[in-house]
Amino acid sequence: MNLQELKYPIGIFEKPETITASHIAEWTHTIKDFPALITQLTENLSEESLAKTYRPDGWNIKQLVHHCADSHMNAFIRFKLALTEETPKIKPYFEDKWAELPDTVTTPIKASLKLIEGLHTRWAILIQLLHSEDLERIYIHPEYAKQFTLAETIGMYDWHCRHHLAHIKNALNS
């Protein structure tokens, strides 16, 4: 595999021209099932296995699990902001620096797996209770100078879940 395939084993997220109710249902299913899938892949791994990377200079499995918790917490907060404020400008964060913080390096993944479980339960319930006009609410991401709808964000995090599950599988198979 070349570096691009290692970085993006399922490809890059591509927003459908029209996001349908079927897309939302499928993507929500991924968000709902993600905690069980990532737990099945990682909960019984040795420290040696958790140190495996999916590509040269890539994050190890432990960092990937903690990154998913960090990233998805931020996404859930962005959802809440978009639902309660008019076109909020969200605060980006340096995910690469977060992946190197002492809690990411030293904390057992069980803490993040628990966090992901509770967070995704809440997130899936929230998405399922949204109306179509809620899905069109937007937030501004200043790093990209772009507006994102909640519908599009659901798709991005469906992709994000599957993307990092593929990274973990690739690391385990290397």
C-alpha positions in Angstrom: 0.0 0.0 0.0 1.2 3.5 -0.7 1.2 6.3 1.9 -2.1 7.8 0.7 -3.8 4.4 1.0 -2.3 3.9 4.5 -3.5 7.4 5.5 -7.0 7.0 4.0 -7.8 3.3 3.8 -11.5 3.9 3.1 -10.8 7.0 1.0 -11.6 10.6 1.8 -15.0 11.7 2.9 -17.2 12.8 0.0 -20.4 14.6 0.8 -23.3 13.4 -1.3 -24.8 16.0 -3.6 -28.1 15.5 -1.7 -28.2 14.1 1.8 -31.3 11.9 2.2 -33.0 10.4 5.2 -31.4 7.0 4.2 -28.0 8.6 4.4 -28.8 10.0 7.9 -30.2 6.6 9.1 -27.1 4.7 7.8 -24.7 7.2 9.2 -26.5 7.2 12.6 -26.3 3.4 12.6 -22.5 3.7 12.3 -22.3 6.3 15.1 -24.5 4.1 17.3 -22.5 0.9 16.6 -19.0 2.5 16.8 -18.4 1.9 20.6 -19.0 -1.8 20.3 -16.8 -2.1 17.2 -13.9 -0.2 18.6 -14.2 -2.0 21.9 -14.2 -5.5 20.2 -11.0 -4.5 18.3 -9.1 -3.1 21.2 -10.2 -4.0 24.7 -8.0 -7.1 25.1 -4.9 -5.8 23.3 -1.5 -6.0 25.0 0.6 -2.9 25.5 2.7 -4.2 22.7 -0.2 -4.4 20.3 -1.5 -1.0 21.4 1.8 0.5 20.4 1.4 -0.7 16.8 1.0 2.0 14.1 -1.0 1.9 10.9 1.6 3.7 8.9 5.1 5.1 9.3 5.0 8.2 11.6 1.3 7.5 12.2 -0.5 7.3 15.6 -0.4 4.1 17.4 -3.6 2.2 18.4 -3.7 3.7 21.8 -3.5 7.2 20.4 -6.2 6.4 17.9 -8.6 5.3 20.6 -8.0 8.4 22.7 -8.2 10.5 19.5 -11.7 9.1 18.7 -12.9 10.1 22.2 -11.4 13.6 21.9 -12.6 14.2 18.4 -16.1 12.9 19.0 -16.5 14.9 22.2 -15.7 18.0 20.2 -18.1 16.9 17.5 -20.9 16.4 20.0 -20.3 19.8 21.5 -20.4 21.4 18.0 -23.7 19.7 17.5 -25.1 21.2 20.7 -23.8 24.6 19.8 -25.4 24.5 16.4 -28.7 23.4 17.9 -28.7 26.2 20.5 -27.0 29.1 18.9 -27.3 30.9 15.5 -24.4 29.9 13.3 -21.8 29.5 16.0 -18.1 29.7 15.2 -16.6 26.6 16.7 -13.2 26.4 18.3 -10.8 24.1 16.4 -8.1 22.2 18.3 -4.7 20.7 17.5 -5.5 17.0 17.4 -1.9 16.1 16.7 -0.8 17.9 19.9 -3.7 16.4 21.9 -2.5 12.9 20.8 0.8 13.6 22.5 -0.5 14.9 25.8 0.3 12.9 29.0 -3.3 11.6 29.4 -3.2 10.2 25.9 0.1 8.5 26.4 -0.5 7.1 29.9 -4.2 6.5 30.4 -5.5 3.0 29.7 -7.8 2.9 26.7 -10.6 1.6 28.8 -11.3 5.2 30.0 -11.8 6.4 26.4 -13.8 3.3 25.5 -16.2 4.1 28.3 -16.3 7.7 27.3 -17.0 6.7 23.6 -19.8 4.4 24.7 -21.7 7.0 26.7 -21.0 9.8 24.2 -22.2 7.8 21.2 -25.3 6.6 23.0 -26.2 10.3 23.7 -25.2 11.4 20.2 -27.2 8.7 18.4 -30.3 9.4 20.5 -29.9 13.2 19.8 -29.6 12.6 16.0 -32.6 10.3 16.0 -34.7 13.0 17.7 -33.8 15.8 15.3 -36.2 17.1 12.7 -35.2 17.8 9.1 -34.8 21.5 9.8 -32.5 20.8 12.7 -30.2 18.8 10.3 -29.8 22.0 8.2 -28.5 24.0 11.2 -24.9 25.1 10.7 -21.7 26.0 12.4 -18.7 27.7 11.1 -15.3 26.0 11.2 -12.8 28.8 11.1 -9.9 26.5 10.2 -11.6 25.7 6.9 -13.4 29.0 6.6 -16.5 26.9 5.8 -20.0 26.3 7.1 -21.1 22.7 7.9 -24.6 21.5 8.3 -25.4 19.0 11.0 -26.5 16.5 8.3 -23.1 16.8 6.6 -21.4 16.5 10.0 -23.2 13.2 10.7 -21.7 11.9 7.4 -18.3 13.1 8.3 -18.3 11.3 11.6 -19.7 8.1 10.0 -16.6 8.3 7.8 -14.4 9.2 10.8 -15.6 6.1 12.7 -15.0 3.8 9.8 -11.7 5.5 8.9 -10.1 4.9 12.3 -11.5 1.4 12.6 -9.7 0.7 9.3 -6.5 2.2 10.8 -6.7 0.0 13.8 -7.3 -3.1 11.7 -4.4 -2.2 9.5 -2.1 -1.7 12.5 -3.1 -5.1 13.9 -2.5 -6.8 10.6 0.9 -5.2 10.1 
